[in-house]
Amino acid sequence: MHVFHVHRYSLLKALGARRSVRSATFTVGGYDWAVRLYPSGVSSPEHASVSLDLLSVPATAAAAEARAVFALALVDKTTPGRTRSLLPGGGAAKKLQTFRVAMAGRCTYSSLFRPCPLRLMPATTSSCTTVTARGVHVFQVRQYILLRAQLGACQFVRSGSFAVGGCNWAVRLYASGEAAVRYVSVCVELLRSENAEVMTELGVRLVDHATGRTRSLLPDARPKQFCTFSTHR
């Protein structure tokens, strides 16, 4: 048995389809395995995907494959000891599959099975933790009416640069919008990062100077949404 702890799962959803995180390697019966999690799925972002990968086989193995009966289950943190099967059929469902190293966990179903003595291996655990940083930047825009008259569509003013999580950011304000002059547009810009991509949980709000209350500028008034920023765009 291997337990794969995934921390801050909501942030990992920003990875995008077909991108995964993998557990530490664990050994069962002399074979090395790993659990792979696709937070945004393989084909549909509406469903997460989990797979079991065969990484290596013993040197004495006749072929680079292994037959295994396995189960995948989701642990309910709110109810200790309660799990939910991720395999079709639910309950204590298990599958018999032939895993091949070259196919990296893309398995071929096997219809043959030779019973053998069951060896109970000690349970192992590993974790996936997303390192996060949090920051708030207030961009004050004075004499907005004059600014709107001076700037046309697709023209903007930019806030000062601010650092969060080792990256430099800025806020852009399109006073006359990016496409239609009837709407104001606001965006967050990644100026510099050591990584090619940065995943964020982003919130953009408008402050009412009269009351101090704020209002979300995101679609459907959502307080936050997930975005992947790139310095190449």
N, C-alpha and C positions, 0 to 999 in steps of 0.2 A: 504494500500500500504506500502511496505517496500523496501527501497533502501539499497543494500548491496555493500559497497565500498570495492574493493579489490586492495590493493596497492602492487606494485612490483610483479605483476602476473607472470612474466617470471621466478622469483626465485621459486615460488610455483610449477612450472612444474616439479621440481626435486623431488617432493613428491613421485611420482610413482603411478601406477594404483591402484584404490580402496582406496586411502587415500584422505581424504577430510579436508576442513576447513568449519566452520559453522558460520553463522551470529549470532548476539545476538537474544535472544528470543523476539518475539513480539506477542501481543494479538489481535485477531480479533474475535468478537462475543463471547467472554468468553473462547475461545480456544487458547492455546499457540502453536506457530509455529516457525519454523526456516528455513532458506534457506541453503542448503548444496552444496558446490562447490567441484567437483573432477577435479583439474587442468589437470591431466593426464588421465582422463576418468575412467570408470569402467571396460571396457574390452579392449578398444583400446587406446593406448597413443596418437593417432593422433587426437582424439576428446575429448574436455572437456565435462563434464557432470554436470548438475544442477538438484537438486531435492528439493521438498518442504516436510518438515518433520512435522508431527503432534506430538507435545511433550506431551501435556496433555489436558484433557477435563474438563469442569466444574463438580463439585460434583453432580449437579442435572441432569447430562446427563444420558440418559437411557442406553447407551452403550459407550464403549471406542473407538468411531469412530466419524467422521464428514464428511458430504457431502459438497463439496466445488466446486465452479466454479472459476478457477484461470487462471492466465496468467503469463508467464515468458518472460522477455524482456531484451535485452542487451542495455545499454545506450551508445550512441556515444559521447565521450567527446569532439570531434572536432566540432560537430554540436549540440549546445544546444537545448534540447527538442526533439532530434531525437532518436528513439529507434528501435530495430529490434527484432521481435518475435523469441523465441527459441523453440516454439512449431510447430509441423507439420501444414502446411497450411499457415504460415506466417501472415503478416498483424496484425490484432487485434485478432488472434486466441485465443480461450479459451478452457479449458477442464473441463468436469464434472467428478469428481472422488470421490470415497469413501476412506478416509484416516483412518487408524487404528493405534493407539498408539503402539501396540505390534509389528507392522511390520516396524516401524521407517521410514515411508515415502514410503515403497514399496506398491504401491497403487493398488486397485482393481477397475476396471471401473464399474461405476454404470449406469444402464439404466433407473432408476427411479428418478424423481425429482419433488418435491412438491414446487411450487412457494411460496415464503415468502417475507415479506417486506425487502427491501435492506437498511441496516444501513451503512452509509458512515463513516468509522473510520479515524482518523487523520493519516497522513503518518508518518512512523518512519524510522530511518536510523541506520546503524551500519557499522563498518569498520573492515577489516582484514589487518594489517600492518606487514610486515616482517622486523624485525630489522636486519640491515646489518652492516658490517664492511669491510673496504677495506685495503689491504696491498700489498706491492711489495717487493720481495726478489731477490737479484742478487747473483747468485752462480758462482763465478769465478773459472775456472778450468785451472790450469797451467800445462805445459808440457803434454798436452793431448796425444801426440803420444806415450810417454813412458807409460802413464797410460793404453792406449789401448793394448800395448804389454804385460803388466803385468796381466791385468784382463781378465779372460775368460768369456764365456757366462754365464749369470745369476749372475755375480759378479758385485758389485756396490760400488761407493763411495757416501757418504751422506753429504749434506750441514750442517751447523750449525742449531740448532733449532731456529725458529722464531715464534713470537706470533701474531695472527690475530683473533680478535673477541673472545678473551678468550680461544682460542685453540692453542696448540703447533703444528707446522708443520715442515716439512723438505722436501728438494728436493733430489731425488735419480737419479744418473747418471749411467747407464749401458753402459760403454764405448764400450763393444763388444756385446751389445744387450742382450735381455732376452732369445731369442730363436735362432735367426740367427746372426752370427758374422758380416754380411754385414751391419747391421743397428745399429745405436745408439738409446738407449731408455732412456726416461726421464719420471719420474713420481713424483707426489706430495704425500706425506705421512702424514697422521694424527697421531700424536704421543700421544696427550692427549686432552681429552675433557670431560666436565662435562655432556654432553648429549650423548646418545647412538649413534645418527647419526647427521651429520652436512651437510647441503646443501650448495653448493658453485657454484659460477660462476667462472670458472677457465680459465686462459690463460697461455700458456707456449711458450716462445719466445727465439730465438737464437740471440745473439748480434754479429754483424760483427765489430771486433775491428778496421778494416781499415776505415770504413765509419761511424760507429755508428748506422747504420740501423739495424732493427730487422726483424726477419722472424718467422712466426707462425710455431710451431711444431705439431699443431693439425691436424687431418684429414681434407682434402680438404681446407687446409690453413685458416680454420675458426679462427677468433680472440679469441673466447671464446666458452666454452661449459659447460653444467651443469652436475654436479656430486654429488652423495651422498656418503660421507665418513663415515666409521664406525671404531671405535677403535678395534673391534673384528676381523677385517680382516687384 
